[in-house]
Amino acid sequence: MGEQKLGRYTSKLILEPMPGRQQMKTVEDFGFQDADGTHWPVPPGTSVDGTSIPKAVWSLLGRPWEGKYREASVLHDYHCTARSADWQTVHRMFYRAMLVSGVSERRAKLVYAGVLYRRSALGKHCAAQPACRSEPNSSRRYIVRPLP
């Protein structure tokens, strides 16, 4: 599937570590637009914890703030917490955003399945996911640029 059929990022993601916490915060507006035109904004100052990448697959994929998953993870973390749409729609957006970020279809399906499994195991909305255990270097800013 091409990027055009899935959506596009509407801005670049800039994250900053939160002192003394295992979270990051967005520095500027960030967002994703689905192919159907739905805009998924994340406002500046949003705290995210990276729990969209299931810990069980970190050994295969890397931690939440590494690689091609960061942008999609931030979108998913925010929209699960904000409950801006039903959980199925938020999870589908997460899957599509991973593909737009260049994650292979196979890996995106693995992460998506992990998110669905964790949701069913918890028996709750995705906002109840446990906190991420990654510890970003507090002296660095992480800048993620969208695909052209």
C-alpha positions in Angstrom: 0.0 0.0 0.0 1.3 3.4 -0.9 1.5 6.4 1.5 -1.3 8.2 -0.5 -3.8 5.4 0.3 -3.0 5.4 4.0 -2.5 9.0 5.0 0.4 11.4 5.8 2.0 13.2 8.6 1.0 16.9 8.7 4.1 18.1 10.7 7.4 16.8 12.2 7.5 15.3 15.6 9.8 16.9 18.2 9.9 15.2 21.6 11.6 16.4 24.8 12.3 14.2 27.8 10.4 15.1 31.0 12.8 15.5 33.9 12.6 12.7 36.5 9.9 10.8 34.5 9.8 8.0 32.0 7.8 10.1 29.6 8.3 12.6 26.8 6.4 15.6 25.8 5.7 17.1 22.4 7.3 20.5 21.8 5.3 21.6 18.7 2.0 20.7 17.0 2.1 17.3 15.4 -0.4 15.3 13.5 -1.5 12.7 11.0 -4.2 12.9 8.3 -5.9 9.6 7.3 -6.6 9.0 3.7 -10.3 9.7 4.4 -9.3 13.2 5.6 -9.6 12.6 9.3 -7.0 14.7 11.1 -5.4 13.3 14.2 -3.7 16.2 16.0 -1.4 16.1 19.0 -1.0 19.4 20.7 2.3 20.8 22.0 3.0 20.0 25.6 1.3 16.6 25.4 2.9 14.0 27.7 3.3 10.5 26.1 4.7 7.3 27.6 5.3 5.1 24.6 3.0 2.3 25.8 1.7 1.8 22.2 4.7 -0.4 21.5 4.1 -3.6 23.6 7.0 -4.4 25.9 6.8 -8.0 24.8 8.0 -7.0 21.3 10.8 -4.5 22.3 13.4 -7.2 21.7 12.2 -7.4 18.1 11.4 -3.8 17.4 13.3 -1.6 19.8 12.1 0.7 22.5 9.2 3.1 21.9 11.4 6.1 21.2 13.6 4.4 18.7 13.2 3.8 15.0 10.2 4.1 12.8 7.6 3.6 15.4 7.9 6.9 17.3 5.5 9.0 15.3 2.8 6.4 15.3 3.3 5.6 19.0 2.9 9.3 20.0 -0.3 9.5 17.9 -1.7 6.3 19.5 -0.7 7.2 23.1 -2.4 10.6 22.8 -5.6 9.5 21.1 -6.1 6.5 23.4 -5.8 8.8 26.4 -7.9 11.6 24.9 -10.5 9.0 23.7 -11.0 11.1 20.6 -12.5 8.1 18.7 -13.5 4.5 19.5 -10.6 2.2 20.2 -11.0 0.3 16.9 -10.6 3.5 14.9 -7.6 4.7 17.0 -5.9 1.3 16.6 -6.4 1.3 12.8 -5.0 4.8 12.6 -1.9 3.6 14.6 -1.5 0.7 12.1 -1.7 3.0 9.1 0.6 5.6 10.6 3.2 2.8 11.2 3.0 1.9 7.5 3.4 5.5 6.4 6.5 5.7 8.7 8.1 2.9 6.7 7.4 0.0 9.1 7.0 -3.2 7.2 3.4 -4.6 6.9 4.5 -7.7 8.8 6.0 -5.8 11.7 3.1 -3.3 11.8 0.7 -6.3 12.0 2.7 -7.7 14.9 2.6 -4.5 16.8 -1.1 -4.1 16.0 -1.8 -7.6 17.2 0.1 -6.9 20.5 -2.0 -3.8 21.1 -5.2 -5.7 20.5 -4.0 -8.6 22.7 -3.1 -6.2 25.5 -6.4 -4.5 25.3 -8.3 -7.8 25.5 -6.1 -9.0 28.3 -6.7 -5.8 30.3 -10.4 -5.8 29.5 -10.3 -2.1 29.3 -9.9 0.8 26.9 -6.4 1.4 25.6 -5.9 4.4 27.9 -5.4 1.9 30.8 -2.2 0.5 29.3 0.7 0.3 31.8 3.5 2.9 31.7 6.6 2.5 29.5 9.8 1.6 31.2 12.2 3.2 28.8 14.4 6.0 30.2 15.3 8.6 27.6 18.5 10.5 28.1 17.4 13.7 29.8 20.0 15.9 28.1 18.7 15.2 24.5 15.8 16.2 22.4 14.5 13.6 19.9 13.5 14.9 16.5 11.6 12.7 14.1 11.1 13.8 10.6 8.2 12.5 8.5 8.7 10.8 5.2 8.7 13.1 2.2 
